[in-house]
Amino acid sequence: MAQKNGGLLRRASYAMKGLATAWRSERAFRDQAIASVVLLALTAVVGPGALWWALVVLAICGSLALELLNAGLESVCDRLHPEMHPMIGAAKDLASAAVFTMNVGLKLVFVLMLATHLL
């Protein structure tokens, strides 16, 4: 219970620990984070207005957050049910599909931002 009701700094330290774990152990998260930095740099070059910045940042954060949830779900599934099972496979596939869907949305936001500013 102490973790749940800890202070803001303690809860933030758990989040930082989770980010560090994801960075160390999840290649997909590292790839996503690096791609996000590139997208932010390209967005800065294009120089869109505040609304486009907000959409790009929100889409990037959503994509990274879903990648973290996907990694967490896979870790729990692997720990609780290490052998192959169709339902575990389906749960992992669904989480992966959520990440994919968000990434498609992120790319669409970026392409629309580019289209409105470069065409």
C-alpha positions as CSV (number, residue, x, y, z in Angstrom):
1,M,0.0,0.0,0.0
2,A,2.9,2.4,0.6
3,Q,3.6,2.6,-3.1
4,K,0.1,3.6,-4.0
5,N,-0.3,6.3,-1.3
6,G,3.3,7.6,-1.5
7,G,4.1,11.2,-2.1
8,L,4.4,12.8,-5.6
9,L,8.2,12.4,-5.6
10,R,8.1,8.8,-4.6
11,R,5.5,8.0,-7.3
12,A,7.5,9.9,-9.9
13,S,10.6,7.9,-8.9
14,Y,8.6,4.7,-9.8
15,A,7.8,6.2,-13.2
16,M,11.4,7.0,-13.8
17,K,12.4,3.5,-12.8
18,G,9.9,2.2,-15.3
19,L,11.3,4.4,-18.0
20,A,14.8,3.3,-17.2
21,T,13.7,-0.4,-17.3
22,A,12.0,0.1,-20.7
23,W,15.0,1.9,-22.1
24,R,17.3,-0.9,-20.9
25,S,15.2,-3.9,-21.9
26,E,12.8,-2.9,-24.7
27,R,14.3,-2.3,-28.1
28,A,10.9,-1.2,-29.4
29,F,10.7,1.5,-26.8
30,R,14.2,2.8,-27.6
31,D,13.5,2.8,-31.3
32,Q,10.2,4.7,-30.6
33,A,11.9,7.2,-28.4
34,I,14.7,7.9,-30.9
35,A,12.1,8.2,-33.7
36,S,10.2,10.7,-31.5
37,V,13.2,12.9,-31.1
38,V,13.7,12.9,-34.9
39,L,10.0,13.8,-35.4
40,L,10.3,16.6,-32.8
41,A,13.4,18.0,-34.6
42,L,11.6,17.8,-38.0
43,T,8.6,19.6,-36.5
44,A,10.9,22.3,-35.2
45,V,12.3,22.7,-38.7
46,V,8.9,23.0,-40.2
47,G,7.9,25.5,-37.5
48,P,4.1,24.9,-37.2
49,G,1.8,26.8,-34.9
50,A,1.0,25.8,-31.3
51,L,-1.9,23.6,-32.3
52,W,0.2,21.4,-34.6
53,W,2.9,21.2,-31.9
54,A,0.3,20.1,-29.4
55,L,-1.0,17.4,-31.8
56,V,2.5,16.1,-32.6
57,V,3.6,16.0,-28.9
58,L,0.3,14.4,-27.8
59,A,0.6,11.7,-30.5
60,I,4.3,11.0,-29.6
61,C,3.4,10.8,-25.9
62,G,0.5,8.5,-26.7
63,S,2.7,6.3,-28.8
64,L,5.4,6.0,-26.1
65,A,2.8,5.4,-23.4
66,L,1.2,2.6,-25.4
67,E,4.6,1.0,-26.0
68,L,5.2,1.1,-22.2
69,L,1.8,-0.5,-21.6
70,N,2.5,-3.2,-24.2
71,A,5.9,-4.0,-22.7
72,G,4.3,-4.2,-19.2
73,L,1.5,-6.5,-20.4
74,E,4.0,-8.8,-22.2
75,S,6.2,-8.9,-19.0
76,V,3.2,-9.9,-16.8
77,C,2.0,-12.5,-19.4
78,D,5.4,-14.0,-19.7
79,R,5.8,-14.2,-15.9
80,L,2.4,-15.6,-15.1
81,H,2.1,-17.9,-18.1
82,P,5.6,-18.6,-19.6
83,E,4.5,-21.4,-21.9
84,M,2.7,-20.6,-25.2
85,H,-1.1,-20.3,-25.0
86,P,-3.5,-18.9,-27.6
87,M,-5.2,-16.5,-25.2
88,I,-1.8,-15.1,-24.1
89,G,-0.8,-14.8,-27.7
90,A,-4.0,-13.0,-28.5
91,A,-3.6,-10.6,-25.6
92,K,0.0,-9.7,-26.7
93,D,-1.2,-9.3,-30.3
94,L,-4.0,-7.0,-29.2
95,A,-1.6,-4.8,-27.2
96,S,0.8,-4.7,-30.2
97,A,-2.1,-3.7,-32.5
98,A,-2.9,-0.8,-30.1
99,V,0.7,0.4,-30.5
100,F,0.5,0.0,-34.2
101,T,-2.7,1.9,-34.4
102,M,-1.3,4.8,-32.4
103,N,1.8,4.9,-34.5
104,V,-0.3,5.1,-37.7
105,G,-2.2,8.0,-36.1
106,L,1.1,9.7,-35.2
107,K,2.4,9.3,-38.8
108,L,-0.9,10.8,-40.1
109,V,-0.7,13.8,-37.8
110,F,2.9,14.4,-38.9
111,V,2.1,14.0,-42.6
112,L,-0.9,16.3,-42.3
113,M,1.2,18.9,-40.4
114,L,3.8,18.7,-43.2
115,A,1.1,19.0,-45.9
116,T,-0.5,22.1,-44.4
117,H,2.9,23.9,-44.0
118,L,4.8,22.8,-47.1
119,L,2.1,22.6,-49.8
